[in-house]
């Protein structure tokens, strides 16, 4: 079996070989730009691990790993346009570096090349299975994004609705990448579904952790400005649970803070955080995060392979969940 470092290097070489050299350059240069902006590249690594847990031949999963990363970056290009985000990974977003029309079109062609890569790299029943997995994930990601947009105009959001949104927008692709890797090397349907569930549960836990760190994390260690979700009035788990637990007066105070457009940023962050602390929301969010992590581990344990073949998937899960607070 290959180590995580070896798998990452294998993917890097494959991605380098698949740099777009197509014409017109104005269409493909932005694609190469976003694909080379860095990032954790967790999704391609999961696709390779989804194969390696069953087989030592991980190279066969490289095209699917590339598709997972290409699709992820396609979604980021379009998300940044919708969110009017100026930066991506510390650099100008595609629509800022080029223009909005280029961002839309370059994103479109990335999605189409995902299908090309799958069709050109796999055959028969395997190709059909991969396209089916990919289609379901792509639809879920779009649904999740729309729910996220809808939540911006809702005063409150239920916890089940929020969990459903983050599963579709964030976690579905993690599970899908693992499932594609498993299918490519002939894993049973039951094992492939267990890996899908494992990836989804880890993805939900990871997003819940992100919610917690955005409000309560150390900005020097977290790597992002703490309180950003509060300033953007995002309906995270912390907000949804607060409205569930709060008495009438506290709920009104919280709603007023979200509605106040003149309040100073620091005052808003501190006031909302104080309400979260009063309601002990951080503890509940951490417990829910841990619950989803444990559910993920249960699914992984059920996969019918020797325990030593699961070590790297456990390690990458632990790495994801061990960000500094």
C-alpha positions as CSV (number, residue, x, y, z in Angstrom):
1,X,0.0,0.0,0.0
2,X,1.1,3.5,-0.7
3,X,1.5,6.2,2.0
4,X,-0.6,9.4,2.0
5,X,2.5,11.3,0.8
6,X,3.0,8.8,-2.1
7,X,-0.7,9.0,-3.0
8,X,-0.5,12.8,-3.0
9,X,2.6,12.8,-5.2
10,X,0.9,10.3,-7.6
11,X,-2.0,12.6,-8.0
12,X,0.1,15.6,-8.4
13,X,2.0,14.1,-11.3
14,X,-1.3,13.0,-12.9
15,X,-2.8,16.4,-12.5
16,X,0.3,18.0,-14.0
17,X,0.0,15.8,-17.1
18,X,-3.6,16.8,-17.4
19,X,-3.0,20.6,-17.5
20,X,-5.3,22.0,-20.1
21,X,-3.6,23.1,-23.3
22,X,-6.8,23.5,-25.3
23,X,-7.8,26.5,-27.3
24,X,-9.1,29.1,-26.9
25,X,-6.6,30.0,-24.2
26,X,-9.0,32.6,-22.7
27,X,-11.3,29.8,-21.8
28,X,-8.8,27.3,-20.4
29,X,-6.3,29.6,-18.7
30,X,-8.7,30.3,-15.8
31,X,-9.3,26.6,-15.4
32,X,-5.5,26.0,-14.9
33,X,-5.4,29.0,-12.6
34,X,-8.0,27.7,-10.2
35,X,-6.7,24.1,-10.4
36,X,-3.2,25.3,-9.4
37,X,-4.3,27.6,-6.5
38,X,-3.5,24.9,-4.0
39,X,-6.0,23.7,-1.4
40,X,-5.9,20.5,0.5
41,X,-6.9,18.2,-2.4
42,X,-8.8,16.0,0.0
43,X,-11.3,14.8,-2.6
44,X,-8.8,13.2,-5.0
45,X,-7.0,11.7,-2.1
46,X,-10.2,10.1,-0.9
47,X,-10.9,8.7,-4.4
48,X,-7.5,7.0,-4.3
49,X,-8.0,5.8,-0.7
50,X,-11.4,4.4,-1.7
51,X,-9.6,2.2,-4.2
52,X,-6.6,1.4,-2.1
53,X,-8.7,0.1,0.8
54,X,-9.6,-2.8,-1.5
55,X,-6.7,-3.0,-4.0
56,X,-3.0,-2.1,-4.3
57,X,-3.6,-0.8,-7.8
58,X,-4.6,2.8,-7.1
59,X,-3.4,4.2,-10.5
60,X,-6.7,3.0,-12.0
61,X,-8.5,5.6,-9.8
62,X,-6.4,8.6,-10.8
63,X,-8.9,9.8,-13.5
64,X,-11.8,9.6,-11.1
65,X,-9.6,11.4,-8.5
66,X,-9.0,14.2,-11.0
67,X,-12.7,14.4,-11.8
68,X,-13.5,14.9,-8.1
69,X,-11.0,17.8,-7.9
70,X,-12.1,19.3,-11.2
71,X,-15.7,19.2,-10.1
72,X,-14.9,20.7,-6.7
73,X,-13.1,23.6,-8.3
74,X,-15.8,24.1,-10.9
75,X,-18.3,24.6,-7.9
76,X,-15.9,27.0,-6.3
77,X,-15.7,29.2,-9.4
78,X,-19.5,29.5,-9.6
79,X,-19.9,29.8,-5.9
80,X,-17.5,32.7,-5.8
81,X,-19.5,34.5,-8.5
82,X,-22.8,33.9,-6.6
83,X,-21.3,35.0,-3.3
84,X,-19.4,38.0,-4.9
85,X,-16.3,36.7,-3.2
86,X,-13.2,38.6,-4.2
87,X,-10.7,36.0,-3.0
88,X,-10.1,32.2,-3.2
89,X,-7.3,30.6,-1.3
90,X,-5.8,34.0,-0.7
91,X,-5.7,34.9,-4.4
92,X,-8.2,36.8,-6.7
93,X,-11.2,34.6,-7.5
94,X,-11.5,33.6,-11.1
95,X,-14.2,36.2,-11.9
96,X,-12.1,38.9,-10.3
97,X,-8.9,38.0,-12.0
98,X,-10.6,37.6,-15.4
99,X,-14.3,38.6,-15.5
100,X,-17.7,37.2,-14.7
101,X,-18.5,35.9,-18.1
102,X,-15.2,34.1,-18.3
103,X,-15.8,32.6,-14.8
104,X,-19.2,31.3,-15.9
105,X,-17.9,29.8,-19.1
106,X,-14.7,28.4,-17.7
107,X,-16.7,26.8,-14.9
108,X,-19.1,25.3,-17.5
109,X,-16.3,23.7,-19.5
110,X,-14.8,22.2,-16.3
111,X,-18.0,20.4,-15.6
112,X,-18.2,19.1,-19.2
113,X,-14.6,17.8,-19.0
114,X,-15.5,15.8,-15.9
115,X,-17.8,13.7,-18.1
116,X,-15.2,13.5,-20.8
117,X,-12.6,12.2,-18.4
118,X,-14.9,9.5,-17.0
119,X,-16.0,8.3,-20.4
120,X,-12.5,8.3,-21.8
121,X,-11.0,6.5,-18.8
122,X,-13.5,3.8,-18.0
123,X,-15.6,1.3,-19.9
124,X,-18.8,-0.7,-19.6
125,X,-20.7,-1.1,-16.4
126,X,-18.0,0.6,-14.4
127,X,-18.3,3.8,-16.5
128,X,-22.1,3.8,-16.1
129,X,-21.8,3.4,-12.4
130,X,-19.3,6.2,-12.1
131,X,-21.4,8.6,-14.2
132,X,-24.4,7.6,-12.0
133,X,-22.5,8.4,-8.8
134,X,-21.2,11.6,-10.3
135,X,-24.6,12.8,-11.5
136,X,-26.2,12.2,-8.1
137,X,-23.4,14.1,-6.3
138,X,-23.5,17.0,-8.8
139,X,-27.3,17.3,-8.3
140,X,-26.9,17.3,-4.5
141,X,-24.2,19.9,-4.6
142,X,-26.5,22.2,-6.7
143,X,-29.4,21.5,-4.3
144,X,-27.2,22.2,-1.3
145,X,-26.1,25.5,-2.8
146,X,-29.6,26.6,-3.5
147,X,-30.7,25.7,0.1
148,X,-27.7,27.8,1.4
149,X,-28.9,30.7,-0.8
150,X,-32.5,30.3,0.5
151,X,-31.3,30.4,4.1
152,X,-30.0,33.9,3.6
153,X,-33.6,35.2,3.5
154,X,-34.9,33.0,6.3
155,X,-35.0,34.4,9.9
156,X,-34.6,30.9,11.3
157,X,-33.5,27.5,9.9
158,X,-34.3,24.1,11.5
159,X,-31.4,21.9,12.4
160,X,-32.5,19.0,10.1
161,X,-32.6,21.5,7.2
162,X,-29.2,22.8,8.0
163,X,-27.7,19.3,8.3
164,X,-29.3,18.4,5.0
165,X,-27.8,21.5,3.3
166,X,-24.3,20.8,4.5
167,X,-24.5,17.1,3.6
168,X,-25.4,18.0,0.0
169,X,-23.2,21.1,-0.5
170,X,-20.1,19.8,1.3
171,X,-20.2,16.1,2.4
172,X,-21.8,14.4,-0.7
173,X,-18.6,14.9,-2.8
174,X,-16.4,13.4,-0.1
175,X,-18.6,10.3,0.0
176,X,-18.9,10.3,-3.8
177,X,-15.1,10.4,-4.3
178,X,-14.7,7.4,-1.9
179,X,-17.5,5.5,-3.6
180,X,-16.0,6.1,-7.1
181,X,-12.6,4.8,-6.0
182,X,-14.3,1.7,-4.5
183,X,-16.4,1.0,-7.6
184,X,-13.4,1.2,-9.9
185,X,-11.6,-1.7,-8.2
186,X,-14.7,-3.9,-7.9
187,X,-15.8,-3.4,-4.3
188,X,-19.1,-4.8,-3.4
189,X,-22.1,-2.5,-3.5
190,X,-22.5,-2.8,0.3
191,X,-18.9,-1.8,0.9
192,X,-19.1,1.1,-1.6
193,X,-22.2,2.4,0.2
194,X,-20.5,2.1,3.6
195,X,-17.6,4.2,2.3
196,X,-20.0,6.8,0.9
197,X,-21.7,7.0,4.2
198,X,-18.4,7.3,6.0
199,X,-17.4,10.2,3.8
200,X,-20.7,12.0,4.2
201,X,-20.6,11.7,8.0
202,X,-17.0,12.9,8.1
203,X,-18.0,15.8,5.9
204,X,-20.8,16.8,8.2
205,X,-18.6,16.6,11.2
206,X,-15.9,18.7,9.5
207,X,-18.5,21.5,8.6
208,X,-19.8,21.5,12.2
209,X,-16.2,21.9,13.4
210,X,-15.8,24.8,10.9
211,X,-18.9,26.4,12.4
212,X,-17.5,26.1,15.9
213,X,-14.1,27.4,15.0
214,X,-15.5,30.4,13.0
215,X,-17.0,31.7,16.2
216,X,-14.8,30.3,19.0
217,X,-11.5,29.5,17.3
218,X,-8.1,31.2,17.7
219,X,-7.7,33.3,14.4
220,X,-3.9,32.7,14.5
221,X,-4.4,28.9,14.5
222,X,-7.7,28.7,12.6
223,X,-6.3,30.6,9.6
224,X,-9.5,32.7,9.0
225,X,-11.1,35.7,10.6
226,X,-13.1,34.6,13.6
227,X,-16.7,35.8,13.5
228,X,-17.1,35.8,9.7
229,X,-20.2,33.7,9.8
230,X,-21.8,36.0,12.4
231,X,-21.1,39.1,10.3
232,X,-22.6,37.4,7.2
233,X,-25.7,36.4,9.2
234,X,-25.0,32.7,8.2
235,X,-27.6,30.3,9.5
236,X,-25.1,27.8,11.0
237,X,-25.9,25.1,13.5
238,X,-25.0,27.5,16.3
239,X,-27.7,29.9,15.2
240,X,-30.3,27.3,14.5
241,X,-29.8,25.7,17.9
242,X,-29.8,29.0,19.7
243,X,-33.2,29.9,18.3
244,X,-34.5,26.5,19.4
245,X,-33.2,26.9,23.0
246,X,-33.7,30.7,23.6
247,X,-36.5,32.2,25.5
248,X,-38.6,34.8,23.8
249,X,-36.4,37.8,24.9
250,X,-33.1,36.2,24.0
251,X,-34.4,35.1,20.6
252,X,-35.6,38.7,20.0
253,X,-32.2,40.0,21.0
254,X,-30.4,37.6,18.7
255,X,-32.7,38.5,15.8
256,X,-32.1,42.2,16.4
257,X,-28.3,41.7,16.2
258,X,-28.7,40.0,12.8
259,X,-31.0,42.7,11.6
260,X,-28.9,45.7,12.8
261,X,-26.9,47.1,9.9
262,X,-25.3,49.9,11.9
263,X,-23.7,47.9,14.7
264,X,-19.9,47.7,14.8
265,X,-18.4,44.4,13.7
266,X,-16.6,43.7,17.0
267,X,-19.8,44.5,19.0
268,X,-21.9,42.2,16.8
269,X,-19.5,39.3,17.1
270,X,-19.1,39.6,20.8
271,X,-22.8,40.0,21.5
272,X,-23.8,37.0,19.4
273,X,-21.0,35.0,20.9
274,X,-22.3,35.9,24.4
275,X,-25.7,34.6,23.5
276,X,-24.2,31.3,22.3
277,X,-22.2,31.1,25.5
278,X,-25.2,31.8,27.7
279,X,-27.1,28.9,25.9
280,X,-24.1,26.6,26.0
281,X,-24.3,26.1,22.2
282,X,-20.6,25.4,21.7
283,X,-20.8,22.3,23.9
284,X,-23.9,21.0,22.0
285,X,-22.3,21.7,18.6
286,X,-19.1,19.8,19.7
287,X,-21.2,16.9,20.9
288,X,-23.1,16.7,17.6
289,X,-19.8,16.9,15.7
290,X,-18.4,14.1,17.7
291,X,-21.6,12.0,17.1
292,X,-21.2,12.3,13.4
293,X,-17.5,11.5,13.6
294,X,-18.3,8.3,15.6
295,X,-21.1,7.4,13.1
296,X,-18.5,7.7,10.3
297,X,-16.1,5.3,12.2
298,X,-18.9,2.8,12.6
299,X,-19.5,2.7,8.9
300,X,-15.8,2.4,8.2
301,X,-15.5,-0.5,10.7
302,X,-18.3,-2.4,8.8
303,X,-16.3,-2.3,5.5
304,X,-15.3,-5.9,4.8
305,X,-11.5,-5.5,4.5
306,X,-8.7,-6.1,7.1
307,X,-8.3,-3.4,9.7
308,X,-4.8,-2.5,8.5
309,X,-6.3,-1.4,5.1
310,X,-8.4,1.2,7.0
311,X,-5.6,2.9,8.8
312,X,-5.0,5.7,6.3
313,X,-8.7,6.5,6.0
314,X,-8.8,6.9,9.8
315,X,-5.6,9.0,9.7
316,X,-6.9,11.4,7.1
317,X,-10.2,11.7,9.1
318,X,-8.3,12.5,12.3
319,X,-6.2,15.0,10.4
320,X,-9.3,16.8,9.1
321,X,-10.8,16.9,12.6
322,X,-7.6,18.0,14.4
323,X,-7.5,21.7,13.2
324,X,-6.2,24.1,15.9
325,X,-8.9,25.8,18.0
